[in-house]
Amino acid sequence: MRLRTNILFVAATVLAYLSQAPTTREPLNSHWGAVFPPASGGQLLRQCSRGTPTPIRGTWNLSPDQVRLLEGPLSVLLDRQLSALRLPDSLRPHAGDYYRQYAGVIVGGRRIIYVNGFHKTQVAETRTFLTEHHNDSAALRNFPSAFRDSDYWRGVATMVCDGGEYYFGVEYDPETGRFRNFSFNGR
């Protein structure tokens, strides 16, 4: 009888553990998200090494509350995708390492939130370059003026060809609360 009780306890404990919502190692930084207005939201869909939703039939104005609702599940999804990569733990980015740009788009008659994500090194390297070359007109000549503000990512879509796991895109359906078509950039 004691063995049966122990087995039932262990089974119940394992089932309770498995049924809990997965957590991430590091949640998303709430200050690293930017909502693009409808007029410029389409910029996020100009990616060169990953697919984006098509055909776009329009854009819409999403609210900060809609973004807040998706960021917890997005953190879990991103952490899962990163964990699946064949990288040593010391080289694997964490979900909390990513900036995000959000846009409301209409695809197939449904309102979708498109998420464009990029690793913090993108912003850090841009800021370093601007600091080191702020008075160097020759160095800045070929550097787009839109990127000369250290918070450029809040209004200028980040698009990088290749980049692998340092860049991602995913669609979120706020009506169903589900993500689809997650992909990292190509290499």
Backbone as JSON, one array per atom type, in Angstrom:
{
  "sequence": "MRLRTNILFVAATVLAYLSQAPTTREPLNSHWGAVFPPASGGQLLRQCSRGTPTPIRGTWNLSPDQVRLLEGPLSVLLDRQLSALRLPDSLRPHAGDYYRQYAGVIVGGRRIIYVNGFHKTQVAETRTFLTEHHNDSAALRNFPSAFRDSDYWRGVATMVCDGGEYYFGVEYDPETGRFRNFSFNGR",
  "N": [[0.82, -1.2, 0.0], [1.96, 1.23, 0.78], [3.93, 1.67, -1.22], [2.3, 2.01, -3.45], [0.97, 4.38, -2.74], [3.16, 6.14, -2.66], [3.95, 6.07, -5.36], [1.67, 7.16, -6.56], [1.77, 9.73, -5.42], [4.22, 10.72, -6.47], [3.59, 10.63, -9.22], [1.43, 12.45, -9.29], [2.78, 14.76, -8.52], [4.62, 15.1, -10.62], [2.83, 15.47, -12.78], [1.56, 17.83, -11.94], [3.72, 19.58, -12.04], [4.36, 19.51, -14.79], [2.05, 20.61, -15.85], [2.13, 23.25, -15.19], [2.55, 26.62, -16.32], [5.21, 27.26, -18.55], [8.23, 28.92, -17.62], [10.47, 31.67, -18.18], [14.01, 32.15, -18.4], [14.79, 34.74, -18.22], [12.79, 37.5, -18.21], [11.22, 39.59, -20.76], [12.44, 42.89, -21.33], [10.51, 45.5, -20.43], [10.87, 48.09, -21.31], [12.06, 47.92, -23.7], [10.46, 47.74, -25.93], [8.66, 48.86, -28.78], [5.88, 50.43, -30.15], [4.74, 50.69, -33.37], [3.15, 53.21, -35.29], [0.15, 52.96, -37.35], [0.71, 54.15, -39.89], [3.44, 53.72, -40.31], [3.89, 51.09, -39.74], [4.09, 49.07, -41.68], [6.74, 49.11, -42.42], [8.12, 47.29, -40.86], [7.76, 44.9, -42.08], [9.48, 44.58, -44.14], [11.7, 42.57, -44.66], [14.71, 40.76, -45.25], [15.76, 38.2, -44.92], [13.97, 36.43, -43.82], [10.61, 35.21, -43.73], [7.6, 37.18, -43.88], [4.28, 38.18, -42.84], [1.77, 37.79, -45.36], [-0.9, 38.24, -47.72], [-0.77, 41.69, -46.97], [-3.44, 43.58, -45.98], [-3.94, 45.96, -44.85], [-3.37, 48.24, -42.09], [-3.47, 48.67, -38.53], [-4.16, 50.34, -35.4], [-2.59, 49.35, -32.64], [-2.91, 48.79, -29.11], [-1.11, 49.79, -26.12], [-1.85, 48.06, -24.04], [-2.52, 45.69, -25.39], [-0.02, 44.94, -26.29], [1.31, 44.54, -23.84], [-0.1, 42.3, -22.92], [0.76, 40.3, -24.67], [3.5, 40.07, -24.23], [4.43, 38.46, -22.06], [3.75, 35.71, -22.82], [5.23, 35.82, -25.24], [7.85, 36.01, -24.32], [8.16, 33.47, -23.18], [7.82, 31.84, -25.47], [9.97, 32.76, -27.09], [12.13, 32.09, -25.45], [11.89, 29.29, -25.51], [12.37, 28.8, -28.24], [15.01, 29.71, -28.45], [16.25, 27.94, -26.68], [16.09, 25.61, -28.12], [18.04, 25.84, -30.01], [21.15, 24.74, -31.34], [23.44, 25.49, -29.63], [26.19, 26.26, -27.46], [25.5, 26.84, -24.0], [26.8, 29.13, -23.07], [26.93, 30.76, -25.29], [24.37, 31.14, -26.12], [21.75, 33.35, -26.64], [19.42, 35.08, -24.42], [15.91, 35.38, -23.76], [15.38, 37.86, -22.6], [17.25, 39.49, -23.77], [16.45, 40.86, -26.0], [15.26, 43.5, -28.08], [12.1, 44.79, -29.17], [9.88, 45.46, -31.88], [6.65, 46.49, -32.66], [3.79, 46.03, -34.73], [0.53, 46.64, -35.97], [-1.17, 44.71, -38.25], [-3.28, 43.79, -41.01], [-4.18, 40.68, -42.04], [-5.47, 38.35, -44.19], [-8.04, 39.16, -43.46], [-7.91, 39.27, -40.71], [-6.88, 40.82, -37.67], [-3.59, 41.17, -36.87], [-0.72, 41.13, -34.8], [2.41, 42.04, -35.61], [5.63, 41.09, -34.72], [8.82, 42.31, -34.58], [11.92, 41.37, -33.76], [15.11, 42.0, -32.21], [18.49, 41.53, -31.22], [20.1, 42.9, -28.31], [22.69, 43.72, -28.87], [22.64, 44.95, -31.33], [21.58, 47.53, -30.9], [23.39, 48.44, -28.95], [25.87, 48.43, -30.34], [25.35, 50.32, -32.31], [24.98, 52.62, -30.74], [27.55, 52.78, -29.59], [29.13, 53.24, -31.88], [28.09, 55.75, -32.66], [28.83, 57.31, -30.46], [31.63, 57.15, -30.54], [32.16, 58.33, -33.0], [30.91, 60.81, -33.19], [31.73, 63.38, -33.96], [32.88, 62.99, -36.39], [32.63, 63.52, -39.52], [33.27, 62.17, -41.88], [33.13, 59.46, -41.17], [30.45, 59.32, -40.54], [29.2, 59.86, -42.93], [28.26, 57.75, -44.62], [26.52, 56.6, -42.93], [23.22, 56.07, -42.22], [21.05, 58.84, -41.69], [18.71, 58.5, -40.22], [19.4, 56.64, -38.3], [21.03, 57.89, -36.52], [20.22, 58.78, -34.06], [20.3, 57.58, -30.78], [18.11, 56.18, -29.89], [16.92, 55.24, -32.14], [15.6, 52.89, -32.88], [13.04, 53.02, -31.93], [11.46, 54.22, -33.84], [12.37, 53.6, -36.36], [12.39, 50.97, -38.53], [14.05, 47.94, -37.84], [16.06, 46.13, -39.89], [17.86, 43.48, -40.94], [19.94, 41.65, -43.02], [20.42, 38.25, -42.9], [22.06, 37.19, -39.9], [21.01, 35.32, -38.18], [20.05, 33.85, -35.08], [19.98, 36.26, -33.77], [18.05, 37.91, -34.64], [14.55, 38.04, -35.09], [11.21, 37.19, -36.15], [7.68, 37.18, -35.62], [4.21, 36.34, -35.7], [1.29, 37.44, -34.0], [-1.89, 36.66, -32.89], [-4.25, 38.56, -31.52], [-6.88, 37.97, -30.94], [-7.15, 35.2, -30.63], [-5.01, 34.72, -29.0], [-2.71, 33.45, -29.79], [0.49, 32.54, -31.17], [2.15, 32.48, -34.35], [4.13, 31.31, -37.1], [6.83, 31.78, -36.27], [10.14, 32.82, -36.73], [13.69, 32.79, -36.96], [16.2, 34.94, -38.34], [17.92, 34.17, -41.43], [21.15, 32.69, -42.01]],
  "CA": [[0.0, 0.0, 0.0], [2.84, 2.39, 0.87], [4.54, 1.84, -2.53], [1.26, 2.56, -4.33], [0.78, 5.77, -2.32], [4.33, 6.9, -3.11], [3.88, 6.18, -6.82], [0.62, 8.13, -6.87], [2.28, 11.06, -5.04], [5.21, 11.12, -7.47], [2.87, 10.88, -10.48], [0.69, 13.7, -9.14], [3.76, 15.85, -8.48], [5.12, 15.28, -11.99], [1.74, 16.06, -13.58], [1.38, 19.23, -11.52], [4.86, 20.33, -12.57], [4.24, 19.63, -16.24], [0.89, 21.43, -16.23], [2.39, 24.67, -14.92], [3.03, 27.38, -17.48], [6.67, 27.37, -18.54], [8.77, 30.24, -17.32], [11.7, 31.97, -18.9], [15.16, 32.45, -17.56], [14.87, 36.19, -18.07], [11.66, 38.09, -18.94], [11.49, 40.7, -21.67], [12.55, 44.22, -20.73], [9.32, 46.24, -20.89], [11.28, 49.36, -21.91], [12.69, 47.63, -24.99], [9.42, 47.49, -26.93], [8.14, 50.08, -29.4], [4.7, 50.23, -30.99], [4.77, 51.53, -34.56], [1.82, 53.66, -35.69], [-0.29, 52.33, -38.6], [1.34, 54.72, -41.09], [4.8, 53.21, -40.52], [3.96, 49.68, -39.34], [4.49, 48.24, -42.81], [8.21, 49.07, -42.51], [8.63, 46.1, -40.17], [7.57, 43.73, -42.93], [10.5, 44.58, -45.2], [12.8, 41.76, -44.16], [15.36, 40.12, -46.4], [16.17, 36.81, -44.74], [12.91, 35.63, -43.18], [9.3, 35.54, -44.24], [6.7, 38.05, -43.12], [2.9, 37.87, -43.24], [1.26, 38.29, -46.64], [-0.83, 39.63, -48.18], [-1.2, 42.7, -46.0], [-4.61, 44.32, -46.5], [-4.06, 47.22, -44.13], [-2.73, 48.31, -40.78], [-4.36, 49.14, -37.46], [-3.49, 50.93, -34.25], [-2.69, 48.49, -31.47], [-2.78, 49.52, -27.84], [-0.07, 49.31, -25.2], [-2.37, 46.92, -23.28], [-2.4, 44.5, -26.22], [1.4, 44.57, -26.27], [1.6, 44.0, -22.51], [-0.68, 40.96, -22.83], [1.5, 39.31, -25.45], [4.92, 39.99, -23.9], [4.72, 37.28, -21.21], [3.82, 34.52, -23.69], [6.31, 35.98, -26.21], [9.07, 35.69, -23.61], [8.21, 32.01, -23.06], [8.04, 31.32, -26.82], [11.33, 33.09, -27.51], [13.04, 31.27, -24.65], [11.82, 27.92, -26.06], [13.05, 28.78, -29.55], [16.44, 29.85, -28.19], [16.71, 26.71, -26.04], [16.16, 24.57, -29.14], [19.21, 26.05, -30.86], [22.32, 23.92, -31.01], [24.51, 26.4, -29.22], [26.57, 26.12, -26.05], [24.77, 27.79, -23.14], [27.54, 30.39, -22.94], [26.74, 31.56, -26.5], [22.95, 31.24, -26.42], [21.08, 34.55, -26.09], [18.26, 34.88, -23.56], [14.74, 36.15, -24.2], [15.5, 39.23, -22.1], [18.29, 40.21, -24.51], [15.9, 41.35, -27.27], [14.37, 44.64, -28.31], [10.98, 44.41, -30.03], [9.08, 46.47, -32.57], [5.33, 45.92, -32.87], [2.92, 46.71, -35.68], [-0.75, 46.01, -36.24], [-1.42, 44.51, -39.69], [-4.46, 42.97, -41.34], [-3.81, 39.57, -42.92], [-6.59, 37.42, -44.33], [-9.2, 39.67, -42.74], [-7.69, 39.22, -39.26], [-5.91, 41.74, -37.09], [-2.42, 40.45, -36.38], [0.38, 41.95, -34.32], [3.69, 41.52, -36.08], [6.73, 41.4, -33.81], [10.16, 42.31, -35.16], [12.83, 41.36, -32.62], [16.54, 42.05, -32.5], [19.33, 41.41, -30.03], [20.56, 44.16, -27.73], [23.97, 44.15, -29.44], [22.34, 45.85, -32.46], [21.44, 48.89, -30.35], [24.64, 48.8, -28.26], [26.91, 48.73, -31.32], [24.99, 51.59, -32.95], [25.28, 53.68, -29.76], [29.0, 52.89, -29.49], [29.6, 53.89, -33.09], [27.72, 57.16, -32.6], [29.64, 57.96, -29.43], [33.01, 57.23, -31.0], [32.31, 59.1, -34.25], [29.92, 61.89, -33.23], [32.29, 64.56, -34.64], [33.62, 62.5, -37.55], [31.7, 63.59, -40.65], [33.63, 61.14, -42.86], [32.59, 58.18, -40.69], [28.99, 59.39, -40.55], [28.71, 60.13, -44.28], [27.51, 56.6, -45.13], [25.66, 56.1, -41.86], [21.92, 56.73, -42.45], [20.69, 59.85, -40.68], [17.64, 57.98, -39.36], [19.99, 55.82, -37.25], [21.98, 58.69, -35.73], [19.66, 58.94, -32.72], [20.55, 56.32, -30.09], [16.84, 55.48, -29.73], [16.39, 55.1, -33.5], [14.78, 51.68, -32.98], [11.64, 53.31, -31.57], [10.71, 54.71, -34.99], [12.95, 53.12, -37.61], [12.37, 49.5, -38.55], [15.34, 47.27, -37.89], [16.08, 45.09, -40.9], [19.21, 43.0, -41.16], [20.02, 40.41, -43.8], [21.1, 37.2, -42.15], [22.06, 37.5, -38.47], [20.6, 34.15, -37.4], [19.21, 33.95, -33.88], [19.98, 37.61, -33.21], [16.9, 38.62, -35.22], [13.42, 37.14, -35.27], [9.88, 37.73, -36.43], [6.58, 36.29, -35.28], [2.87, 36.92, -35.77], [0.46, 37.16, -32.82], [-3.31, 36.92, -33.1], [-4.77, 38.97, -30.21], [-8.2, 37.39, -30.71], [-6.97, 33.82, -30.15], [-3.91, 34.66, -28.05], [-1.73, 32.48, -30.29], [1.57, 32.95, -32.06], [2.39, 31.6, -35.5], [5.18, 31.67, -38.04], [8.05, 32.28, -35.64], [11.37, 32.44, -37.43], [14.9, 33.58, -36.83], [16.78, 35.28, -39.64], [18.84, 33.19, -41.99], [22.57, 32.9, -41.69]],
  "C": [[0.87, 1.27, 0.0], [3.49, 2.69, -0.49], [3.54, 2.49, -3.5], [1.01, 4.04, -4.01], [1.93, 6.64, -2.8], [4.31, 7.1, -4.62], [2.83, 7.21, -7.22], [1.08, 9.55, -6.53], [3.27, 11.57, -6.08], [4.53, 11.45, -8.79], [2.11, 12.2, -10.4], [1.63, 14.9, -9.14], [4.29, 16.15, -9.87], [4.07, 15.93, -12.86], [1.51, 17.51, -13.21], [2.5, 20.09, -12.06], [4.72, 20.56, -14.06], [3.08, 20.52, -16.67], [1.1, 22.91, -15.96], [2.9, 25.34, -16.18], [4.54, 27.49, -17.41], [7.09, 28.81, -18.24], [10.05, 30.45, -18.11], [12.8, 32.24, -17.9], [15.22, 33.94, -17.27], [13.72, 36.81, -18.87], [12.11, 39.22, -19.87], [11.57, 42.0, -20.88], [11.4, 45.06, -21.28], [9.67, 47.57, -21.55], [11.89, 49.17, -23.3], [11.66, 47.25, -26.05], [8.9, 48.81, -27.46], [6.97, 49.71, -30.31], [4.77, 51.21, -32.15], [3.35, 51.94, -34.92], [1.44, 53.02, -37.04], [0.42, 52.85, -39.84], [2.74, 54.16, -41.36], [4.96, 51.73, -40.16], [4.42, 48.74, -40.44], [5.99, 48.14, -42.98], [8.77, 47.78, -41.91], [8.57, 44.86, -41.04], [8.56, 43.66, -44.08], [11.74, 43.87, -44.67], [13.42, 41.01, -45.33], [15.76, 38.67, -46.16], [15.23, 36.01, -43.84], [11.58, 36.09, -43.77], [8.55, 36.48, -43.32], [5.28, 37.76, -43.6], [2.52, 38.53, -44.56], [-0.09, 37.66, -46.92], [-1.39, 40.56, -47.11], [-2.32, 43.51, -46.65], [-4.82, 45.65, -45.79], [-3.31, 47.15, -42.81], [-3.75, 48.82, -39.77], [-3.53, 49.58, -36.26], [-3.66, 50.02, -33.03], [-2.42, 49.29, -30.21], [-1.62, 48.97, -27.02], [-0.55, 48.11, -24.37], [-2.27, 45.63, -24.09], [-0.95, 44.01, -26.25], [1.76, 43.95, -24.93], [1.08, 42.57, -22.37], [0.14, 39.91, -23.59], [2.94, 39.13, -24.99], [5.28, 38.83, -22.99], [4.8, 36.01, -22.05], [4.93, 34.62, -24.74], [7.65, 35.61, -25.56], [9.25, 34.18, -23.49], [8.52, 31.39, -24.42], [9.49, 31.55, -27.27], [12.35, 32.25, -26.74], [13.05, 29.82, -25.15], [12.58, 27.82, -27.37], [14.56, 28.88, -29.37], [17.01, 28.58, -27.56], [16.87, 25.58, -27.05], [17.37, 24.71, -30.06], [20.37, 25.18, -30.4], [23.51, 24.82, -30.77], [24.92, 26.08, -27.79], [25.83, 27.18, -25.22], [25.47, 29.14, -23.05], [27.35, 31.31, -24.15], [25.27, 31.81, -26.82], [22.37, 32.51, -25.81], [19.9, 34.15, -25.21], [17.12, 35.75, -24.07], [14.85, 37.61, -23.78], [16.54, 40.08, -22.8], [17.75, 40.93, -25.75], [15.04, 42.6, -27.14], [13.25, 44.14, -29.23], [10.31, 45.63, -30.62], [7.76, 45.8, -32.94], [4.54, 46.74, -33.87], [1.63, 45.92, -35.84], [-0.99, 45.93, -37.74], [-2.65, 43.64, -39.87], [-4.04, 41.96, -42.39], [-5.0, 38.61, -42.99], [-7.81, 37.85, -43.55], [-9.05, 39.67, -41.23], [-6.65, 40.25, -38.84], [-4.8, 40.92, -36.43], [-1.42, 41.49, -35.85], [1.66, 41.3, -34.81], [4.78, 42.01, -35.14], [8.04, 41.25, -34.57], [11.13, 42.41, -33.99], [14.28, 41.36, -33.03], [17.32, 42.13, -31.19], [19.87, 42.77, -29.59], [21.9, 44.63, -28.3], [23.77, 45.08, -30.63], [22.29, 47.3, -31.97], [22.75, 49.33, -29.7], [25.73, 49.18, -29.25], [26.62, 50.05, -32.05], [25.33, 52.75, -32.01], [26.79, 53.88, -29.61], [29.58, 53.61, -30.69], [29.31, 55.39, -33.05], [28.54, 57.93, -31.57], [31.07, 58.17, -29.92], [33.2, 58.16, -32.19], [31.39, 60.32, -34.33], [30.43, 63.15, -33.93], [33.04, 64.2, -35.93], [32.69, 62.43, -38.76], [32.01, 62.53, -41.71], [33.05, 59.79, -42.46], [31.07, 58.16, -40.76], [28.39, 59.56, -41.94], [27.84, 58.99, -44.82], [26.6, 55.97, -44.09], [24.31, 56.81, -41.98], [21.54, 57.68, -41.32], [19.61, 59.36, -39.74], [18.19, 57.18, -38.18], [20.93, 56.6, -36.34], [21.47, 59.04, -34.34], [19.83, 57.6, -32.02], [19.27, 55.53, -29.83], [16.13, 55.32, -31.08], [15.38, 53.97, -33.61], [13.32, 51.91, -32.61], [10.81, 53.78, -32.77], [11.22, 54.27, -36.34], [13.0, 51.6, -37.55], [13.78, 48.95, -38.65], [15.22, 46.1, -38.87], [17.53, 44.74, -41.16], [19.13, 41.72, -41.98], [20.9, 39.44, -43.03], [21.05, 37.54, -40.66], [21.59, 36.37, -37.58], [19.71, 34.47, -36.22], [19.23, 35.32, -33.22], [18.83, 38.46, -33.72], [15.77, 37.62, -35.42], [12.17, 37.92, -35.64], [8.84, 36.71, -36.04], [5.27, 37.06, -35.38], [2.1, 36.51, -34.52], [-0.97, 37.56, -33.15], [-3.93, 37.29, -31.75], [-6.15, 38.38, -29.9], [-8.09, 35.98, -30.13], [-5.89, 33.7, -29.09], [-2.81, 33.7, -28.48], [-0.7, 33.13, -31.21], [1.63, 31.98, -33.24], [3.54, 32.18, -36.32], [6.38, 32.34, -37.39], [9.23, 31.89, -36.51], [12.51, 33.4, -37.08], [15.34, 33.94, -38.23], [17.64, 34.13, -40.14], [20.26, 33.53, -41.59], [23.33, 33.27, -42.92]]
}
